[in-house]
Amino acid sequence: KNLMIGLDLGGTSMMAIALSHQGRMIAARRRSTRPSLGPDGVTARVAETIQRLLKDLGKNARFVLGIGIGAPGVVDHRKGIVTYAPNLGWRDYPLAKNLQSYLDLPVIIDNDVNGGAVGEYVLGAGRGSRNLVALFIGTGIGGGIILKKKLYHGSYGRAGELGHIKILPDGPICGCGQRGCAEGLASRTAMERDLRQAIASGRPSIVPSIMEQSGRDRMTSSVIQEALHKKDVLMQEIVQQAQKNLGLLVASIVNFIDPDCVVIGGGVTDRLGESFLQPIREIATQHFLRQSSPEQVAILPSKLAGHAGGIGLAILAWQRLEKVQIGKPGRR
């Protein structure tokens, strides 16, 4: 009956999930993040979201043993500190300690996309792989790495910042403040920036009217999907350029790490599906150094979609707090 809660804290929204030790999702809650509230304000929202999830669980709330939180950016998972989260505007923030002051439960933290990688590896598209890279495309671009069946943190806990691999020297400024990062070229935020700049220069597009009709002030994945469905030429060009850059990013990752599986998820991929993924796969394959058997690298869409991060963080909480392994990775 025991449960863990995993919460995926993104730059736009947070998703909390209660997971049994059999790997079954029992309940879930989603809420906007609102980074403008600052770290303490966002932490209060995280605590409220978890408290609401506990209320949803009713009598089963007493079986919750702990909480795993995933934050976007560089995380010191041993100290429970968010070292640097550009999409939230945080530096050296003691998230685990501050969250624990609201909740009478042990808290562990990790990078949000590390959680997504663990979720996809154990219960999602990456089941059965040995070396896996997960790439999630949304507000930013994040990555998680599984090497020899274990989550890889690197020497200082910073491994997996794949969105900050340089693709284009002197390219546009990324959220991290540097130029040429994959995130600054191919994230949903980057696509919106390019579209707004093109419209300002006189290019026509139906995207502003779609956003107005749907009451949105940001170019969400659903807005992109509708514009593509209506064959908006500017949107098609911007997405194609993003796919090209993502293909180059995936090829660089494969040539460097040599995984047997690359899982691509995040809001944009989950919404657009195979039509978004296939061009990325084709471009990546063209740039693999080893051309003799490129099919050995499976490039797959996320199976857990928006639940991957929360599920993975609950799994990490099980592993670190209770030394319990969730699921048995089987064949893809």
N, C-alpha and C positions, 0 to 999 in steps of 0.2 A: 504493500500500500504506500510505501514511502515515495516522496516526490522531491524533485528539485525544480527551481524556477530559473529560467534563462531569459535575460532581457538584452535585446539587440538595440543599442542606442545609436541611431543614425543622425545625420545632419538635418534630416527633415522629419522623421518620425521614429518612434520606438515601438518595439514589438516584444511583449512578454509572454512566455510559454511555461506551462507546468508539465514536466516530463516524468513519467514513471521509470523505474529502473529496468523495465522491459523495453524501454524506448518508445512508449506510447504517449502521444500528446493528449493531455487530459483537458486543458483549457488554455485560452489565449486572449490577450487584450492588446489593442493597438491605440496609440495616441501620438499627437504631434509633439515634436521635441521643443520647439521655440527657443533656439539658442540665444535669442536676444535677452532672455531672462538672466543670462550669466550662469556660471557653473553651479552656484548654490540654488538658484531658481530651477535649473534643469534637474538637479539632484532631488529637489522636493517633488518635482513632477514624476521622476522615476519612482520615488518612494510611494507616491499616491497611486501610481499605476500598479505597483506590486501589491499594495494594500487592497485595491479593488479586485485584483486577480485572486487574492486570498479569500476575499468575500465571496467571489464567484464559486470558489471551491467548496464553500460551506463547511461541513464536518470534516472534509478531507484536508482542510487547511492545516490541521494539527500534524499531518504527516509530512509537511514540507520541512526538509532538513537544512536547506541553504539556498543561496542565490548566486548565479553567475552573471556578471554584467560585461557586455562588450562595448567598448568605446572606440570611436573612429580616430585613428592616429597612432602615435607611439605610446605604448603602455608599459610600465614596469609592473609586470604581473606578480612579482614577488613582494613588492612593497605596496601594491594596491594604488599606485599613482598613475594618473594620466599625464605623461610627460609633455606631450605636444599634440594637440588636436586642432589643426587649422580650420576645419569646417565647423568647429564649435567655438573657436577662439580661446581655447584653454591652454595653459602652461602649468606644469608641476602642480596639478590639482589632486588632493588625496581623496579620490572618489570612494574607495572602499570604506575608509574610516568615516567619512561624512555620511555615507548612505547607511552604515551600520548604526549611526546614532538615531535613525528613524525606525529601524527594523530590528527586532529581537531575533536575528538569524545571522549566521556567518555569511560573509560576502567575499567572493573572489572576483577578480576582474581580468580581462584580457582584451586584446584588440578585437573589434567587432567582426572583422573578416576572418580572423583566425577561428572564431566561433563558427562562421559559415563554412569554412574549409572542413572543420571537424564534423559538422553536421552532415555535409555532403559525403564525406569519407565513410562515416559510420552507418548512416541510414539513407543516404541519397544516391546521386548519380555516380559517385566515386567508389561505391562498394566493390570490394575485390581488387582495388588498385593497391600498389605498393608505394609508389611515389606520385603524389598528386599536387597540382597547383590549382587553387580556386581563385577566380578573378570575378569581382562583383562591380558592375557598372551602374552608377546611379548619380547622386549629387556629386560624388567623387569617383575615384577608381581605387579599390582596395584589393589586396591579395593575401592569401594564406597558403602556407607550404606544409605538406606532409612528406617527410623523408623517412624511408624505411619504417613506415607505419606509425610514425610519431610526429606530433606537431613540432615544427622547427621554429624556435624563437631567435636563433642567432646568438652572438656573443653578448649583446647588450639588450636583447628583447626587441630589436627593431627590424627583424627579418619580415619580409612579405610586403614591404612598401612598394609594390609593383607599379602603382600609379605614378610613382616619381622616378621611374626609369626615363631617361632622356630619349626622346624620339626625334625632336627637331631643334637643333641649335638655334638660339635666338628666337625661339617660338614665342607664343603668347605667355603672359604671366599666369602661373598656376596659383591655386589657393595657398600654396606653401610659400609663395613669394619669389620663387625661382622661375626661370623660363625653360620651355621645351619639354616639360613633363608630359607623359601620356595623359594624365588627368586633366591637364590644361588644354589638351587637344581633342579628347574623345569622350569625356564625361558628359552627362546630360547638361551640367552647368556650362561646359565649354560649347556645346551645341547651341544652347540658348544665346550665349554671348555672340557667337558667329552669326546667328540668324538676326539678332537685333542690329548688329553692325551692318549687315547686308541690307536690311530694310531701311536703315537710316541713310544708306548710300543710294537708295532709290529702287532696290529690287522689290518686285511685288511678291506677296505671300498672303495666304489666307490664315496663317497662324494667329495673328492678333485678333481676328474676328472669332476664331474658334475659342481662344482664351476668354474673350469677352462674353461669348454666349454661355460658356461653362462656368463663368464667375471665377476664373483663375487668374492670378497675377504672375504665375510662373509657368514655364513650359514643361508641364509634367509629361510622363511617358504616355499617358492617354492622349494628350494633345499631339504629340509626335505621331502616334498611331493613326489618329484621325486625319492629320495632314497628309500622311503617306497614302492612306486609303483614298483620299480625294486628289491624289497625284499632284500635290504642291511641288513644283519643280525645285524651288529653293530648299525646301525641307529634304527632298530626295538627294540633292547635292551635298548638303551638310551631313546627312546620315552616311552617305557613301564615303565621304572623307573620314568620318569617324571610324567606319568599318576598316578602311585601309590602315589607319593608324593602330587600331586594335589588332589587326592581323600582324602587323610588324611587331607589336608588343608581344603577342603570343609566340611568334617565331623566335624572338630574342630569349624569352623565358625557356622555351623548349630547347634551344641550342645551348643554353647555359646550364639548366638543371637536369634535363633529360628525364622528364616524368613519363609515366605511361598513361596519365590521364590529366586533362585540363578541363575543369568545370567552369563554365561561364554563367554567371547569374546577375542579380541586381534588377532594379526596377525596369530599366530599358529592355534588357534581354527577356525578362519574364513577360513583359507586355507584347513585344514584337515577335518573339519566338524564333522559329527556324529561319524565317526570312531575314532576320537580322544576323543570325549566327552563321549561316552558310557562307556568305562572302568573307567573313572573318576567317573561317576555317580554310577557305580556298587560298586567301592571301598568305595566311600563316604557313600552309603546306608548301607553297611555292618558295618560301624563304627558309625552310628547314635545311640545315647543313647536311644532314643525312637524308638523301633522297631515295635510297634503295628501298626503304620500307616505311614511308611516312604514316601509313595506316596503323602502325603500332602505337601511335599516340592518339588516344581517343579524345576528341574535342567535343564535349557534351554540354547540353543545357542543364542548368540546375534542376534537380528533381523536387527539392523542398521549397523552391521559390522564396517567398517572403518569410518563411518559417525557418530557413536554414540557420541563420545566426542565433536565434533564440534556442533552437534545438541543440546546436553545437555548444552553446554556453552552458546549458543545463547539463550536457554530457561532461564538459570540463569540470563543472561543479561536482558531479558525481565522482569523477576521477580524483580530484584533489581533496575533497572534503571527506569522502567515504571510501576511497580506493576501490570503487566499483566500476567495472568496464561495462559499457552499454552496448548491447548488440554484438554480433559477430560478423565482421565484414565478410560478405559473401561475394558471389560473382555479380558483375554488372549485368 
